[in-house]
Amino acid sequence: MRTPLVLLGAGHIGQTIARWLSECGDYEVMVADRDTQALKSVDGLDVQRSVVDSGDDGALQRLLDPADIVINALPFHMAIPVARAAAATGTHYFDLTEDVNATKAISQLAEQPHNANIAFMPQCGLAPGFIGIAAHALAQSFDVIHDVKMRVGALPEFPTNELKYNLTWSVDGLINEYCHPCEALHEGELQSVQALEGLEHFSLDGVEYEAFNTSGGLGTLCDTLKGQVRNLDYKSVRYPGHLERMRFLLDDLGLKRDQELIKSILRKGVPTTMRDVVLVFVTVSGLRNDKLVQEVFMRKIFATHAHGQYMSAIQSTTASGICTAVDLFREGKLAPRGFIRQESIALSAFLANRFGKVYAEAA
């Protein structure tokens, strides 16, 4: 019997989720979006379609009521309203949000007694999401953990403009992570650090990169590893020069205070690309058998081409995160209720899953 599931959002990532879950044969998928045009992205798939304004609580609850699971692939500001609707209908909730405040609110929602039988699992994408699963797995192999460094980049394969960047995912999410404070652990203490700070440079496979603080990528790891690790941080990876130009736009021109304007500028002036690369780079150092050692987890995942079209790396890696989480939940391999953290997924279970193999095959 197929599991009834509602997918909210038929955009860049949503259409990939819809295709994978409908083609595997284990899910009865309803794709909903407020934009009729957006729903054309799932034409030809074995899915139901519905035009629904997710801002209408009544319409949203009527949509979710028959479903066992809802996947929220809408912009981050819809995380809390959709999670509340899921709570009202008793529907298990999964999303892709990187927003720290939304995740905290969803955690509090899960703690309310009347929601005791519902699972809430936010942050099921790449970062937060898979990066936390990989980092947690590495950390568990140490007797004493000193430093955990998590670095992720969603980059154009062929940068050509002054920003050395192309749009590969949500502009709303990008600006959100560039403009909000970031969590970190320093000398064992939880700290709030500023986005676009902490610049560092490194190279991999002969390519030069920069990395700097951005919000949300740590997920719930600070809470999970507090008291066990000395230093823990997350940074986004870009090509050298990107940070300087974003600081000029956001800080010098003051566009951080007018985020709708900077989003409009980026949408109009920075091309999208399907030819991208996702870089996942985790290092953990500490003591094992009284020796100081370091472990590294690295993946470089490129866009793929099949049947005359590209699937971008950010599509496959993000869809992999949430499809794997939902699949493991359906199989009874995750907690059946309550707030579920990404790091509760074992890395080995993730990589063995039919959707998680996106990362395994890129080794």
Order of alpha helices (4+ residues) and beta strands (2+ residues): beta-alpha-beta-alpha-beta-alpha-beta-alpha-beta-alpha-beta-alpha-beta-alpha-beta-beta-beta-beta-alpha-beta-alpha-alpha-beta-beta-beta-beta-alpha-beta-alpha-alpha
